[in-house]
Amino acid sequence: MAHASSILIVAINPADRSLLVPLVKPLAETFSCEVEVTRAMPLDGSFALNVSRYQYGSTALIAALLE
C-alpha cells in the first residue's frame, strides 16, 4: 500500500524565497509528491557545517528541524 509523501523546502539561514520556489515543480515531478516551500526557520546551521568539505551535515540539520 502506498503512503502519501511530501517534501518541505525549509531555508535554515536567510534565503531569498525566489531562489527556492523554482525547485517545487521539478522535485514534485521527480518524486511524485507534494512539494511546499515553508517559511524560514530561525536556525543557524553553522553547527552542521563541515568546513573542510564546505557541506552541511543533513542528519544534524534534520534532527534540529524536528526538535
PDB file of N, H, CA, C and O in Angstrom:
ATOM      1  N   MET A   1       0.846  -1.185   0.000  1.00  0.00           N
ATOM      2  CA  MET A   1       0.000   0.000   0.000  1.00  0.00           C
ATOM      3  C   MET A   1       0.891   1.248   0.000  1.00  0.00           C
ATOM      4  O   MET A   1       1.797   1.368   0.824  1.00  0.00           O
ATOM      5  N   ALA A   2       0.634   2.153  -0.907  1.00  0.00           N
ATOM      6  H   ALA A   2      -0.102   2.056  -1.577  1.00  0.00           H
ATOM      7  CA  ALA A   2       1.402   3.396  -0.997  1.00  0.00           C
ATOM      8  C   ALA A   2       0.956   4.364   0.092  1.00  0.00           C
ATOM      9  O   ALA A   2      -0.201   4.349   0.514  1.00  0.00           O
ATOM     10  N   HIS A   3       1.863   5.185   0.531  1.00  0.00           N
ATOM     11  H   HIS A   3       2.802   5.197   0.189  1.00  0.00           H
ATOM     12  CA  HIS A   3       1.512   6.205   1.513  1.00  0.00           C
ATOM     13  C   HIS A   3       1.835   7.576   0.944  1.00  0.00           C
ATOM     14  O   HIS A   3       2.698   7.726   0.078  1.00  0.00           O
ATOM     15  N   ALA A   4       1.124   8.567   1.450  1.00  0.00           N
ATOM     16  H   ALA A   4       0.423   8.446   2.153  1.00  0.00           H
ATOM     17  CA  ALA A   4       1.323   9.936   0.972  1.00  0.00           C
ATOM     18  C   ALA A   4       2.665  10.458   1.474  1.00  0.00           C
ATOM     19  O   ALA A   4       3.027  10.263   2.634  1.00  0.00           O
ATOM     20  N   SER A   5       3.376  11.107   0.605  1.00  0.00           N
ATOM     21  H   SER A   5       3.082  11.265  -0.337  1.00  0.00           H
ATOM     22  CA  SER A   5       4.658  11.705   0.960  1.00  0.00           C
ATOM     23  C   SER A   5       4.635  13.169   0.571  1.00  0.00           C
ATOM     24  O   SER A   5       3.849  13.592  -0.277  1.00  0.00           O
ATOM     25  N   SER A   6       5.490  13.919   1.192  1.00  0.00           N
ATOM     26  H   SER A   6       6.128  13.576   1.881  1.00  0.00           H
ATOM     27  CA  SER A   6       5.626  15.315   0.803  1.00  0.00           C
ATOM     28  C   SER A   6       7.047  15.764   1.105  1.00  0.00           C
ATOM     29  O   SER A   6       7.750  15.171   1.923  1.00  0.00           O
ATOM     30  N   ILE A   7       7.442  16.810   0.431  1.00  0.00           N
ATOM     31  H   ILE A   7       6.871  17.292  -0.234  1.00  0.00           H
ATOM     32  CA  ILE A   7       8.750  17.417   0.642  1.00  0.00           C
ATOM     33  C   ILE A   7       8.506  18.851   1.076  1.00  0.00           C
ATOM     34  O   ILE A   7       7.771  19.593   0.424  1.00  0.00           O
ATOM     35  N   LEU A   8       9.127  19.235   2.182  1.00  0.00           N
ATOM     36  H   LEU A   8       9.724  18.632   2.712  1.00  0.00           H
ATOM     37  CA  LEU A   8       9.074  20.617   2.643  1.00  0.00           C
ATOM     38  C   LEU A   8      10.453  21.224   2.425  1.00  0.00           C
ATOM     39  O   LEU A   8      11.458  20.700   2.907  1.00  0.00           O
ATOM     40  N   ILE A   9      10.490  22.315   1.705  1.00  0.00           N
ATOM     41  H   ILE A   9       9.675  22.740   1.313  1.00  0.00           H
ATOM     42  CA  ILE A   9      11.744  23.038   1.491  1.00  0.00           C
ATOM     43  C   ILE A   9      11.803  24.125   2.555  1.00  0.00           C
ATOM     44  O   ILE A   9      10.953  25.014   2.600  1.00  0.00           O
ATOM     45  N   VAL A  10      12.813  24.041   3.408  1.00  0.00           N
ATOM     46  H   VAL A  10      13.503  23.319   3.371  1.00  0.00           H
ATOM     47  CA  VAL A  10      12.938  24.960   4.538  1.00  0.00           C
ATOM     48  C   VAL A  10      14.283  25.666   4.460  1.00  0.00           C
ATOM     49  O   VAL A  10      15.330  25.017   4.445  1.00  0.00           O
ATOM     50  N   ALA A  11      14.257  26.978   4.411  1.00  0.00           N
ATOM     51  H   ALA A  11      13.407  27.504   4.423  1.00  0.00           H
ATOM     52  CA  ALA A  11      15.504  27.746   4.476  1.00  0.00           C
ATOM     53  C   ALA A  11      15.922  27.806   5.939  1.00  0.00           C
ATOM     54  O   ALA A  11      15.151  28.244   6.793  1.00  0.00           O
ATOM     55  N   ILE A  12      17.133  27.370   6.224  1.00  0.00           N
ATOM     56  H   ILE A  12      17.760  27.014   5.531  1.00  0.00           H
ATOM     57  CA  ILE A  12      17.580  27.383   7.615  1.00  0.00           C
ATOM     58  C   ILE A  12      18.455  28.592   7.925  1.00  0.00           C
ATOM     59  O   ILE A  12      18.761  28.861   9.086  1.00  0.00           O
ATOM     60  N   ASN A  13      18.837  29.287   6.930  1.00  0.00           N
ATOM     61  H   ASN A  13      18.588  29.068   5.987  1.00  0.00           H
ATOM     62  CA  ASN A  13      19.550  30.551   7.069  1.00  0.00           C
ATOM     63  C   ASN A  13      18.816  31.539   6.171  1.00  0.00           C
ATOM     64  O   ASN A  13      18.054  31.120   5.300  1.00  0.00           O
ATOM     65  N   PRO A  14      19.022  32.818   6.358  1.00  0.00           N
ATOM     66  CA  PRO A  14      18.320  33.751   5.482  1.00  0.00           C
ATOM     67  C   PRO A  14      18.516  33.367   4.015  1.00  0.00           C
ATOM     68  O   PRO A  14      19.641  33.190   3.547  1.00  0.00           O
ATOM     69  N   ALA A  15      17.405  33.244   3.309  1.00  0.00           N
ATOM     70  H   ALA A  15      16.491  33.388   3.689  1.00  0.00           H
ATOM     71  CA  ALA A  15      17.454  32.882   1.891  1.00  0.00           C
ATOM     72  C   ALA A  15      16.338  33.602   1.162  1.00  0.00           C
ATOM     73  O   ALA A  15      15.251  33.796   1.707  1.00  0.00           O
ATOM     74  N   ASP A  16      16.600  33.988  -0.038  1.00  0.00           N
ATOM     75  H   ASP A  16      17.483  33.831  -0.481  1.00  0.00           H
ATOM     76  CA  ASP A  16      15.600  34.629  -0.877  1.00  0.00           C
ATOM     77  C   ASP A  16      14.620  33.555  -1.349  1.00  0.00           C
ATOM     78  O   ASP A  16      15.013  32.618  -2.043  1.00  0.00           O
ATOM     79  N   ARG A  17      13.355  33.689  -0.976  1.00  0.00           N
ATOM     80  H   ARG A  17      13.036  34.450  -0.411  1.00  0.00           H
ATOM     81  CA  ARG A  17      12.332  32.703  -1.330  1.00  0.00           C
ATOM     82  C   ARG A  17      12.276  32.470  -2.840  1.00  0.00           C
ATOM     83  O   ARG A  17      11.966  31.366  -3.287  1.00  0.00           O
ATOM     84  N   SER A  18      12.572  33.500  -3.617  1.00  0.00           N
ATOM     85  H   SER A  18      12.823  34.396  -3.253  1.00  0.00           H
ATOM     86  CA  SER A  18      12.511  33.365  -5.076  1.00  0.00           C
ATOM     87  C   SER A  18      13.542  32.361  -5.601  1.00  0.00           C
ATOM     88  O   SER A  18      13.411  31.876  -6.725  1.00  0.00           O
ATOM     89  N   LEU A  19      14.558  32.046  -4.806  1.00  0.00           N
ATOM     90  H   LEU A  19      14.664  32.439  -3.893  1.00  0.00           H
ATOM     91  CA  LEU A  19      15.535  31.032  -5.199  1.00  0.00           C
ATOM     92  C   LEU A  19      15.025  29.617  -4.929  1.00  0.00           C
ATOM     93  O   LEU A  19      15.479  28.658  -5.554  1.00  0.00           O
ATOM     94  N   LEU A  20      14.085  29.492  -4.003  1.00  0.00           N
ATOM     95  H   LEU A  20      13.715  30.270  -3.495  1.00  0.00           H
ATOM     96  CA  LEU A  20      13.585  28.175  -3.604  1.00  0.00           C
ATOM     97  C   LEU A  20      12.356  27.737  -4.389  1.00  0.00           C
ATOM     98  O   LEU A  20      12.191  26.551  -4.672  1.00  0.00           O
ATOM     99  N   VAL A  21      11.498  28.679  -4.741  1.00  0.00           N
ATOM    100  H   VAL A  21      11.632  29.643  -4.512  1.00  0.00           H
ATOM    101  CA  VAL A  21      10.246  28.356  -5.438  1.00  0.00           C
ATOM    102  C   VAL A  21      10.469  27.574  -6.735  1.00  0.00           C
ATOM    103  O   VAL A  21       9.699  26.654  -7.011  1.00  0.00           O
ATOM    104  N   PRO A  22      11.483  27.892  -7.543  1.00  0.00           N
ATOM    105  CA  PRO A  22      11.686  27.118  -8.778  1.00  0.00           C
ATOM    106  C   PRO A  22      12.018  25.639  -8.551  1.00  0.00           C
ATOM    107  O   PRO A  22      11.986  24.853  -9.498  1.00  0.00           O
ATOM    108  N   LEU A  23      12.331  25.257  -7.334  1.00  0.00           N
ATOM    109  H   LEU A  23      12.357  25.895  -6.565  1.00  0.00           H
ATOM    110  CA  LEU A  23      12.619  23.852  -7.036  1.00  0.00           C
ATOM    111  C   LEU A  23      11.358  23.007  -6.905  1.00  0.00           C
ATOM    112  O   LEU A  23      11.414  21.783  -7.026  1.00  0.00           O
ATOM    113  N   VAL A  24      10.218  23.657  -6.659  1.00  0.00           N
ATOM    114  H   VAL A  24      10.172  24.651  -6.561  1.00  0.00           H
ATOM    115  CA  VAL A  24       8.980  22.933  -6.361  1.00  0.00           C
ATOM    116  C   VAL A  24       8.569  21.999  -7.497  1.00  0.00           C
ATOM    117  O   VAL A  24       8.380  20.803  -7.270  1.00  0.00           O
ATOM    118  N   LYS A  25       8.432  22.512  -8.688  1.00  0.00           N
ATOM    119  H   LYS A  25       8.586  23.483  -8.872  1.00  0.00           H
ATOM    120  CA  LYS A  25       7.932  21.694  -9.801  1.00  0.00           C
ATOM    121  C   LYS A  25       8.848  20.516 -10.137  1.00  0.00           C
ATOM    122  O   LYS A  25       8.365  19.386 -10.221  1.00  0.00           O
ATOM    123  N   PRO A  26      10.149  20.737 -10.332  1.00  0.00           N
ATOM    124  CA  PRO A  26      10.987  19.577 -10.667  1.00  0.00           C
ATOM    125  C   PRO A  26      11.045  18.525  -9.558  1.00  0.00           C
ATOM    126  O   PRO A  26      11.109  17.329  -9.844  1.00  0.00           O
ATOM    127  N   LEU A  27      11.021  18.960  -8.301  1.00  0.00           N
ATOM    128  H   LEU A  27      10.969  19.931  -8.069  1.00  0.00           H
ATOM    129  CA  LEU A  27      11.012  17.980  -7.212  1.00  0.00           C
ATOM    130  C   LEU A  27       9.706  17.197  -7.192  1.00  0.00           C
ATOM    131  O   LEU A  27       9.713  15.980  -7.003  1.00  0.00           O
ATOM    132  N   ALA A  28       8.585  17.890  -7.385  1.00  0.00           N
ATOM    133  H   ALA A  28       8.579  18.878  -7.538  1.00  0.00           H
ATOM    134  CA  ALA A  28       7.282  17.221  -7.402  1.00  0.00           C
ATOM    135  C   ALA A  28       7.203  16.209  -8.536  1.00  0.00           C
ATOM    136  O   ALA A  28       6.688  15.106  -8.354  1.00  0.00           O
ATOM    137  N   GLU A  29       7.709  16.578  -9.694  1.00  0.00           N
ATOM    138  H   GLU A  29       8.128  17.474  -9.842  1.00  0.00           H
ATOM    139  CA  GLU A  29       7.678  15.668 -10.843  1.00  0.00           C
ATOM    140  C   GLU A  29       8.623  14.483 -10.644  1.00  0.00           C
ATOM    141  O   GLU A  29       8.284  13.350 -10.987  1.00  0.00           O
ATOM    142  N   THR A  30       9.782  14.739 -10.103  1.00  0.00           N
ATOM    143  H   THR A  30      10.057  15.659  -9.824  1.00  0.00           H
ATOM    144  CA  THR A  30      10.772  13.677  -9.906  1.00  0.00           C
ATOM    145  C   THR A  30      10.330  12.662  -8.858  1.00  0.00           C
ATOM    146  O   THR A  30      10.492  11.456  -9.043  1.00  0.00           O
ATOM    147  N   PHE A  31       9.769  13.159  -7.753  1.00  0.00           N
ATOM    148  H   PHE A  31       9.638  14.139  -7.602  1.00  0.00           H
ATOM    149  CA  PHE A  31       9.429  12.276  -6.638  1.00  0.00           C
ATOM    150  C   PHE A  31       7.936  11.964  -6.532  1.00  0.00           C
ATOM    151  O   PHE A  31       7.519  11.259  -5.614  1.00  0.00           O
ATOM    152  N   SER A  32       7.131  12.477  -7.457  1.00  0.00           N
ATOM    153  H   SER A  32       7.470  13.049  -8.203  1.00  0.00           H
ATOM    154  CA  SER A  32       5.678  12.226  -7.483  1.00  0.00           C
ATOM    155  C   SER A  32       5.032  12.484  -6.125  1.00  0.00           C
ATOM    156  O   SER A  32       4.342  11.626  -5.574  1.00  0.00           O
ATOM    157  N   CYS A  33       5.267  13.670  -5.607  1.00  0.00           N
ATOM    158  H   CYS A  33       5.827  14.366  -6.055  1.00  0.00           H
ATOM    159  CA  CYS A  33       4.678  14.028  -4.318  1.00  0.00           C
ATOM    160  C   CYS A  33       4.454  15.536  -4.250  1.00  0.00           C
ATOM    161  O   CYS A  33       4.902  16.295  -5.109  1.00  0.00           O
ATOM    162  N   GLU A  34       3.752  15.936  -3.207  1.00  0.00           N
ATOM    163  H   GLU A  34       3.388  15.320  -2.509  1.00  0.00           H
ATOM    164  CA  GLU A  34       3.532  17.356  -2.960  1.00  0.00           C
ATOM    165  C   GLU A  34       4.841  17.987  -2.483  1.00  0.00           C
ATOM    166  O   GLU A  34       5.591  17.380  -1.719  1.00  0.00           O
ATOM    167  N   VAL A  35       5.105  19.204  -2.940  1.00  0.00           N
ATOM    168  H   VAL A  35       4.496  19.698  -3.561  1.00  0.00           H
ATOM    169  CA  VAL A  35       6.295  19.942  -2.515  1.00  0.00           C
ATOM    170  C   VAL A  35       5.856  21.341  -2.120  1.00  0.00           C
ATOM    171  O   VAL A  35       5.064  21.976  -2.816  1.00  0.00           O
ATOM    172  N   GLU A  36       6.375  21.812  -1.001  1.00  0.00           N
ATOM    173  H   GLU A  36       7.019  21.297  -0.435  1.00  0.00           H
ATOM    174  CA  GLU A  36       5.989  23.125  -0.491  1.00  0.00           C
ATOM    175  C   GLU A  36       7.219  23.844   0.049  1.00  0.00           C
ATOM    176  O   GLU A  36       8.075  23.237   0.693  1.00  0.00           O
ATOM    177  N   VAL A  37       7.296  25.135  -0.220  1.00  0.00           N
ATOM    178  H   VAL A  37       6.601  25.628  -0.743  1.00  0.00           H
ATOM    179  CA  VAL A  37       8.326  25.975   0.388  1.00  0.00           C
ATOM    180  C   VAL A  37       7.708  26.559   1.649  1.00  0.00           C
ATOM    181  O   VAL A  37       6.711  27.278   1.585  1.00  0.00           O
ATOM    182  N   THR A  38       8.302  26.247   2.793  1.00  0.00           N
ATOM    183  H   THR A  38       9.112  25.662   2.845  1.00  0.00           H
ATOM    184  CA  THR A  38       7.777  26.752   4.056  1.00  0.00           C
ATOM    185  C   THR A  38       8.525  28.018   4.445  1.00  0.00           C
ATOM    186  O   THR A  38       9.516  28.393   3.818  1.00  0.00           O
ATOM    187  N   ARG A  39       8.040  28.654   5.470  1.00  0.00           N
ATOM    188  H   ARG A  39       7.236  28.349   5.980  1.00  0.00           H
ATOM    189  CA  ARG A  39       8.725  29.864   5.934  1.00  0.00           C
ATOM    190  C   ARG A  39      10.077  29.477   6.523  1.00  0.00           C
ATOM    191  O   ARG A  39      10.276  28.347   6.969  1.00  0.00           O
ATOM    192  N   ALA A  40      10.973  30.406   6.516  1.00  0.00           N
ATOM    193  H   ALA A  40      10.811  31.324   6.153  1.00  0.00           H
ATOM    194  CA  ALA A  40      12.319  30.154   7.026  1.00  0.00           C
ATOM    195  C   ALA A  40      12.278  29.837   8.516  1.00  0.00           C
ATOM    196  O   ALA A  40      11.464  30.382   9.261  1.00  0.00           O
ATOM    197  N   MET A  41      13.161  28.960   8.928  1.00  0.00           N
ATOM    198  H   MET A  41      13.823  28.518   8.322  1.00  0.00           H
ATOM    199  CA  MET A  41      13.289  28.607  10.338  1.00  0.00           C
ATOM    200  C   MET A  41      14.418  29.441  10.940  1.00  0.00           C
ATOM    201  O   MET A  41      15.445  29.659  10.297  1.00  0.00           O
ATOM    202  N   PRO A  42      14.226  29.904  12.167  1.00  0.00           N
ATOM    203  CA  PRO A  42      15.298  30.663  12.814  1.00  0.00           C
ATOM    204  C   PRO A  42      16.366  29.706  13.352  1.00  0.00           C
ATOM    205  O   PRO A  42      16.520  29.543  14.563  1.00  0.00           O
ATOM    206  N   LEU A  43      17.085  29.090  12.444  1.00  0.00           N
ATOM    207  H   LEU A  43      16.960  29.222  11.460  1.00  0.00           H
ATOM    208  CA  LEU A  43      18.079  28.087  12.815  1.00  0.00           C
ATOM    209  C   LEU A  43      19.410  28.451  12.176  1.00  0.00           C
ATOM    210  O   LEU A  43      19.507  28.590  10.957  1.00  0.00           O
ATOM    211  N   ASP A  44      20.417  28.602  12.996  1.00  0.00           N
ATOM    212  H   ASP A  44      20.338  28.490  13.986  1.00  0.00           H
ATOM    213  CA  ASP A  44      21.762  28.858  12.485  1.00  0.00           C
ATOM    214  C   ASP A  44      22.391  27.506  12.180  1.00  0.00           C
ATOM    215  O   ASP A  44      22.727  26.753  13.095  1.00  0.00           O
ATOM    216  N   GLY A  45      22.547  27.201  10.918  1.00  0.00           N
ATOM    217  H   GLY A  45      22.274  27.812  10.175  1.00  0.00           H
ATOM    218  CA  GLY A  45      23.049  25.898  10.513  1.00  0.00           C
ATOM    219  C   GLY A  45      24.551  25.740  10.603  1.00  0.00           C
ATOM    220  O   GLY A  45      25.084  24.710  10.191  1.00  0.00           O
ATOM    221  N   SER A  46      25.248  26.733  11.128  1.00  0.00           N
ATOM    222  H   SER A  46      24.815  27.570  11.462  1.00  0.00           H
ATOM    223  CA  SER A  46      26.712  26.661  11.164  1.00  0.00           C
ATOM    224  C   SER A  46      27.220  25.476  11.983  1.00  0.00           C
ATOM    225  O   SER A  46      28.322  24.987  11.735  1.00  0.00           O
ATOM    226  N   PHE A  47      26.429  25.007  12.959  1.00  0.00           N
ATOM    227  H   PHE A  47      25.534  25.404  13.160  1.00  0.00           H
ATOM    228  CA  PHE A  47      26.853  23.864  13.779  1.00  0.00           C
ATOM    229  C   PHE A  47      27.023  22.594  12.943  1.00  0.00           C
ATOM    230  O   PHE A  47      27.761  21.689  13.333  1.00  0.00           O
ATOM    231  N   ALA A  48      26.348  22.524  11.806  1.00  0.00           N
ATOM    232  H   ALA A  48      25.748  23.258  11.489  1.00  0.00           H
ATOM    233  CA  ALA A  48      26.385  21.321  10.975  1.00  0.00           C
ATOM    234  C   ALA A  48      27.338  21.452   9.787  1.00  0.00           C
ATOM    235  O   ALA A  48      27.426  20.547   8.959  1.00  0.00           O
ATOM    236  N   LEU A  49      28.046  22.568   9.704  1.00  0.00           N
ATOM    237  H   LEU A  49      27.974  23.304  10.377  1.00  0.00           H
ATOM    238  CA  LEU A  49      28.943  22.791   8.567  1.00  0.00           C
ATOM    239  C   LEU A  49      30.259  22.044   8.747  1.00  0.00           C
ATOM    240  O   LEU A  49      30.938  22.192   9.763  1.00  0.00           O
ATOM    241  N   ASN A  50      30.603  21.251   7.758  1.00  0.00           N
ATOM    242  H   ASN A  50      30.051  21.131   6.933  1.00  0.00           H
ATOM    243  CA  ASN A  50      31.904  20.593   7.695  1.00  0.00           C
ATOM    244  C   ASN A  50      32.788  21.524   6.862  1.00  0.00           C
ATOM    245  O   ASN A  50      32.683  21.565   5.636  1.00  0.00           O
ATOM    246  N   VAL A  51      33.644  22.257   7.536  1.00  0.00           N
ATOM    247  H   VAL A  51      33.729  22.224   8.531  1.00  0.00           H
ATOM    248  CA  VAL A  51      34.431  23.301   6.881  1.00  0.00           C
ATOM    249  C   VAL A  51      35.356  22.730   5.805  1.00  0.00           C
ATOM    250  O   VAL A  51      35.519  23.341   4.749  1.00  0.00           O
ATOM    251  N   SER A  52      35.952  21.587   6.052  1.00  0.00           N
ATOM    252  H   SER A  52      35.820  21.090   6.910  1.00  0.00           H
ATOM    253  CA  SER A  52      36.894  21.038   5.075  1.00  0.00           C
ATOM    254  C   SER A  52      36.201  20.606   3.786  1.00  0.00           C
ATOM    255  O   SER A  52      36.807  20.642   2.715  1.00  0.00           O
ATOM    256  N   ARG A  53      34.936  20.196   3.881  1.00  0.00           N
ATOM    257  H   ARG A  53      34.443  20.167   4.750  1.00  0.00           H
ATOM    258  CA  ARG A  53      34.188  19.778   2.689  1.00  0.00           C
ATOM    259  C   ARG A  53      33.252  20.875   2.190  1.00  0.00           C
ATOM    260  O   ARG A  53      32.696  20.772   1.097  1.00  0.00           O
ATOM    261  N   TYR A  54      33.079  21.929   2.997  1.00  0.00           N
ATOM    262  H   TYR A  54      33.530  22.012   3.886  1.00  0.00           H
ATOM    263  CA  TYR A  54      32.135  23.009   2.725  1.00  0.00           C
ATOM    264  C   TYR A  54      30.747  22.450   2.383  1.00  0.00           C
ATOM    265  O   TYR A  54      30.121  22.829   1.393  1.00  0.00           O
ATOM    266  N   GLN A  55      30.298  21.533   3.246  1.00  0.00           N
ATOM    267  H   GLN A  55      30.806  21.224   4.050  1.00  0.00           H
ATOM    268  CA  GLN A  55      28.977  20.926   3.132  1.00  0.00           C
ATOM    269  C   GLN A  55      28.346  20.882   4.513  1.00  0.00           C
ATOM    270  O   GLN A  55      29.039  20.826   5.530  1.00  0.00           O
ATOM    271  N   TYR A  56      27.020  20.909   4.532  1.00  0.00           N
ATOM    272  H   TYR A  56      26.458  20.955   3.707  1.00  0.00           H
ATOM    273  CA  TYR A  56      26.283  20.789   5.777  1.00  0.00           C
ATOM    274  C   TYR A  56      25.894  19.336   5.996  1.00  0.00           C
ATOM    275  O   TYR A  56      25.518  18.645   5.049  1.00  0.00           O
ATOM    276  N   GLY A  57      25.980  18.867   7.235  1.00  0.00           N
ATOM    277  H   GLY A  57      26.285  19.429   8.004  1.00  0.00           H
ATOM    278  CA  GLY A  57      25.573  17.510   7.575  1.00  0.00           C
ATOM    279  C   GLY A  57      24.056  17.425   7.674  1.00  0.00           C
ATOM    280  O   GLY A  57      23.454  18.019   8.568  1.00  0.00           O
ATOM    281  N   SER A  58      23.447  16.696   6.766  1.00  0.00           N
ATOM    282  H   SER A  58      23.936  16.214   6.040  1.00  0.00           H
ATOM    283  CA  SER A  58      21.982  16.629   6.715  1.00  0.00           C
ATOM    284  C   SER A  58      21.379  15.990   7.957  1.00  0.00           C
ATOM    285  O   SER A  58      20.311  16.409   8.402  1.00  0.00           O
ATOM    286  N   THR A  59      22.034  14.991   8.525  1.00  0.00           N
ATOM    287  H   THR A  59      22.902  14.650   8.163  1.00  0.00           H
ATOM    288  CA  THR A  59      21.486  14.313   9.702  1.00  0.00           C
ATOM    289  C   THR A  59      21.345  15.289  10.864  1.00  0.00           C
ATOM    290  O   THR A  59      20.312  15.310  11.533  1.00  0.00           O
ATOM    291  N   ALA A  60      22.359  16.086  11.106  1.00  0.00           N
ATOM    292  H   ALA A  60      23.199  16.069  10.562  1.00  0.00           H
ATOM    293  CA  ALA A  60      22.316  17.064  12.194  1.00  0.00           C
ATOM    294  C   ALA A  60      21.263  18.132  11.932  1.00  0.00           C
ATOM    295  O   ALA A  60      20.559  18.543  12.855  1.00  0.00           O
ATOM    296  N   LEU A  61      21.144  18.584  10.694  1.00  0.00           N
ATOM    297  H   LEU A  61      21.716  18.250   9.944  1.00  0.00           H
ATOM    298  CA  LEU A  61      20.152  19.612  10.362  1.00  0.00           C
ATOM    299  C   LEU A  61      18.728  19.084  10.522  1.00  0.00           C
ATOM    300  O   LEU A  61      17.872  19.770  11.080  1.00  0.00           O
ATOM    301  N   ILE A  62      18.475  17.883  10.042  1.00  0.00           N
ATOM    302  H   ILE A  62      19.171  17.326   9.589  1.00  0.00           H
ATOM    303  CA  ILE A  62      17.130  17.311  10.157  1.00  0.00           C
ATOM    304  C   ILE A  62      16.769  17.108  11.623  1.00  0.00           C
ATOM    305  O   ILE A  62      15.640  17.388  12.023  1.00  0.00           O
ATOM    306  N   ALA A  63      17.706  16.627  12.426  1.00  0.00           N
ATOM    307  H   ALA A  63      18.624  16.399  12.101  1.00  0.00           H
ATOM    308  CA  ALA A  63      17.445  16.450  13.856  1.00  0.00           C
ATOM    309  C   ALA A  63      17.073  17.780  14.503  1.00  0.00           C
ATOM    310  O   ALA A  63      16.154  17.835  15.320  1.00  0.00           O
ATOM    311  N   ALA A  64      17.773  18.843  14.148  1.00  0.00           N
ATOM    312  H   ALA A  64      18.520  18.798  13.484  1.00  0.00           H
ATOM    313  CA  ALA A  64      17.473  20.165  14.711  1.00  0.00           C
ATOM    314  C   ALA A  64      16.109  20.668  14.252  1.00  0.00           C
ATOM    315  O   ALA A  64      15.391  21.292  15.033  1.00  0.00           O
ATOM    316  N   LEU A  65      15.742  20.410  13.007  1.00  0.00           N
ATOM    317  H   LEU A  65      16.326  19.903  12.373  1.00  0.00           H
ATOM    318  CA  LEU A  65      14.441  20.848  12.498  1.00  0.00           C
ATOM    319  C   LEU A  65      13.292  20.111  13.180  1.00  0.00           C
ATOM    320  O   LEU A  65      12.206  20.668  13.341  1.00  0.00           O
ATOM    321  N   LEU A  66      13.523  18.873  13.577  1.00  0.00           N
ATOM    322  H   LEU A  66      14.405  18.421  13.447  1.00  0.00           H
ATOM    323  CA  LEU A  66      12.474  18.075  14.208  1.00  0.00           C
ATOM    324  C   LEU A  66      12.299  18.376  15.689  1.00  0.00           C
ATOM    325  O   LEU A  66      11.327  17.928  16.297  1.00  0.00           O
ATOM    326  N   GLU A  67      13.225  19.129  16.281  1.00  0.00           N
ATOM    327  H   GLU A  67      14.015  19.493  15.787  1.00  0.00           H
ATOM    328  CA  GLU A  67      13.118  19.466  17.710  1.00  0.00           C
ATOM    329  C   GLU A  67      11.993  20.424  17.965  1.00  0.00           C
ATOM    330  O   GLU A  67      11.761  20.813  19.110  1.00  0.00           O
TER     331      GLU A  67
END
